[in-house]
Amino acid sequence: MASDSSTFPVRPSLARPLRNAVGRYRNIVRIYTAGFFVFLITVFLILPTFLVVPMSLNDGSYLAFPPQGLTLKWYRAYFSDPDWMSATLFSLQVAFATAIVATTIGTTAALALAKSRLPFKGLLQSLALGPMIVPHVVLGVSLYLVFSPWRVTGTFAGFVLAHTVLAIPYVMIVVGAAVQKFDPSLELAALNCGANRFQSFFLVMLPNIGPSVAAASVFAFLASFDDATVSFFISDIGGKSIGRKMFEDIDFNLTPVIAAASTVLVAISLVLMTAAQLLTTRSRH
């Protein structure tokens, strides 16, 4: 009997590879499309930051892009200016002290919240992370109103206190995540072997969460060193951060020295962020 060719189905052995090929093609299209949009977003986010690099090399007396010529005189002006060096050194000292204080307080708070069974623990965590949510302008005004009666505006202690408030949430997030991943049976085994609470923490837990604590201290340093908004409100003639110095020069002395100072800040931030990323990656392994 004659057979109708239209009644023959496509062989499964041919249809399956075809479907697999189409699926792979669609996945490739999705991956490249997503990668393209991620690339555009990344360029949009970082391009304005890195534009200050060629601006800092501009041979002219004003900020311009593209640069009229290449020179390092603005970097020499930055490093030879006592006002810029004073503001930079002051910011570095404040950031270093802030990293120590914020890491100590934030690590203690993260451990306490992770180990406690308080019914309102979630509320305490939300309050501790408040400085990340509240606009820095509001926080700066509030700290100024608190510091002014005590005459600590513009002082080293005032800056450290204010920046510690900003940095503690970052420490709590990083250290809290490490504590959540820590195996409590290791600490329990140390206690069963005769160690006390302090020994089990310093000999067992701290070596495991140490890279995360170090990364948290780097984030605390950056939270202080990169701050400009809060520093603007609590600065005065006696104590001035590099952020406040940049604001003043933008208003009264706009030269490529500001771009050179910005490039130095970007370089320091990139180095420290890379170190924090390496420490965080190490803690995961």
N, C-alpha and C positions, 0 to 999 in steps of 0.2 A: 504494500500500500504506500502510495506517495505520501511523503511527510511534508508538513508546512514548516518552512524555516522560521516563521514567526513564533512557533510554539516552543522553540529551543531556548531555554534560559541561559543566561551568562554563566559560564563555568565558575564555581566558587573559587577554584584555584587561580582564576584570573581576576575576579572581583575583589578578593581580599588584598592582593598587592596594590590594586588600584586605589582602594580606600585608604590603605596605609600611606601611599604616596601623597594623596590629597591631604591627609591629616598632617603629614610631615611638612608639606608646603605651607599649610595654614599656620602651623606652629612657628615656622621660620618667619613668616610674614608678621605674626604677632610679636615675636621676639625683636625683630629689627625695628618695627614700628614703635614698640615700647622703648627700645634703646635710643631711638632718634629723639623721642619726646623727653626722655631723661637727660639726654645730651643738651637739648635746648634749654631745659629748666636749669641745669647745672651752669651753663654759660651765662644765663640771665642772672643767676645768683652770685657768681664769683667774678664775672667780668668787671663790674664797677669797682670791686676791691682791688683787683690787679691793675686797673688803669692808673692808680697812683704811682706805680713803678716807673713807667715812661715819663709821667709828669714830673717825678722827682729828679729826672735826668735832663729836664728842659734847660737849655742855655739861656732862655729869656728870663725876664724878671717877674713874669706872671705865670699862673697855672694855665697850661695850654696843652691840647692834644690834637694832632700829633706834635711832638716836641720840635722846636725850631733847630735844635742842635743838642748834642750830648755833652754833659759835663757832670762832674762830681762835686762841684763847688757848694751845692746846697747841703750835701752830707757833711762837708767840712764845716759849713756854717752851723749846722745842727750840733755837731759834736764839740764845736768850739764856743758855743753860746752857753754861758753859765746858767741862764734862766731855764733853757731847755734841759740841760744836764741835771739841774736841781730838781725839776719836775719829774724827770725820768727816774732819777735815783730815789726820790721820795715815793713814787708809785711802786717801784720794785721792792722797796723796804716794806711798804704797807701790804703788798701782795704776798710777800714771804711770810710776814707775821699772820696775815689773814689765813693763809693756807694751814699754818700750824694750829691756830685756834679753831678754825672751822672744821678741820679734819678731826681734831680731838672731840669736839662737841658733837659733830655729826655722826661720827662712828659710834660714840657712846649712845646717842639717841637711837640710831639704827639697830644696835644690838638690844637695847632695852625694849623697843617696840617689837622686834622679832621674837624675843623670848617671853614677853609678857602675855597675859591672857585678859587684859583689861577689856571690859565691855565697850568702852568708847575709844578703842585703839585706832579705829578708822578715822574718827574725828581728830585725834591728835596728829595722825599722819597728814591729814588735809591741812591742819593749821601750820604744821612744820613746813609744808611746801607752799605756804601762802606767798612768800616773797617772790616766787616764780610766777605767780598769777597776778598779783597786784601790779599795776603800772608803776614803773620806776619813778615817774614824775611824782606820783602820789606818795610813794615811799620816801623819796627825797625830801618832799615838803614836810612829811611827818617826822622824819629824823631831824630835820632842821629845827622844828618846833620843840622837839624833845631835848636836843643838844644845846640850844641857845641859852636857856636859863642856867645850865651847868658849865657854860663857857668852854665847851669841848669842840666847837666848830673850828675847823682848820688845824686841829691838833692830830698828832700821830695816833693817839688812842681813839679819838673820834672816828678817824678813817677806818681803823681796824675794826671797831665795833660795828660801824655801818656796813662795811664790806663782809664781815662775818655773817650778818643777817642775810646778805645776798648769797653767800657761798654755801651755807649749811644745807639748803635743799639739794644741791648737786651732790654733796657728800652722802647725804642720806639715801638718795636714789641709787648711787653706784654701790655703796657698801651694803645697803639693804638687799640689793639683788644678789650680791655675793653670799650674804648670810643665808638667804633663802635656798641657795644651791648647796650650801655646806651640809655634809652628812652628820647629823647630830650623834650618830652611833660612835663616831670617832672620839668626840668629847666624852661621851658616856664611858667608853672603854678606858680613857685616861683616868676618869674618876674612880672607876672600879680597880684600877691599878694603884690607887693610893694618892693620886694627884689632887690638890685642892682646886678651887675654882680659878684662881689666878694662874696657877701652873697649867691647867688644861687650856686656858685661853691663850697664854703667851707661847706655849709649846706645841699646841695642836691647832687651835682655830686660827690664830693670827698668821702662822706661816701659810695657811690655805687661802685666807682672804687678803693676805698682804699685798699682792699685785693690785687688787681692786682698791685697797686703801691708798696705795701710792697714786693710782690713777685719779682717785677722788681728790687727793691733795693738788694734783695738777689742774683739775677743773676748778678747784677753789682759788688757786693762784690766778687762773685766767679770768674768773668771774670778778676778781678784784682789779686786776691790771687793765682789763678791757673796759671797765665801767667808766662812763662819762656823765650819765644823767644824775645819779645820786651824788657823785663827787662834786658836781657843779653846785649843788645846794649846800654842801657842808664845807666847801673850801672858803678860804679867806686869804689875806695877804701873807699870813704866816705859814700856811700849809697849802700847797697847790699841786694837784695831780697833773699828769701829762694830758689827761682829757680836758681839764679846765684850761690848761695852757693853750691847747689847740683851739678851743672855743674862742678864747680871747684874741688869738692871732687871726682867726678867720674874720673877726669883727674889725680889728684895727690894723693888722699887718699881714695881709694876705700875700704870701710869697710861696715859691716852691719848697721852702723849708718845711712847711706843713706836710707836703707830700713825702718828703724825706723822712720826717718823723712817723708818718703813717706807714711807710714801707718798713721801718724798723719794727713797729708794733705788729705788723702782719707777719714779719719773719719770726719774731719771738713767739707769736701765737701758733704759727704753723709747726715750729719745732716742738713746742709743748703739746700741741694736739696730737702730733705723730707719736710722741712718747706716751701719752695717755692711751692712744689706740693700741700701741704695742703692749702696754701693761694690761689693758682690758682683754686683749686676745690671749695673752699668757694666762690670765686668771681663768679663762674658759677651758683651757687645756690642763 
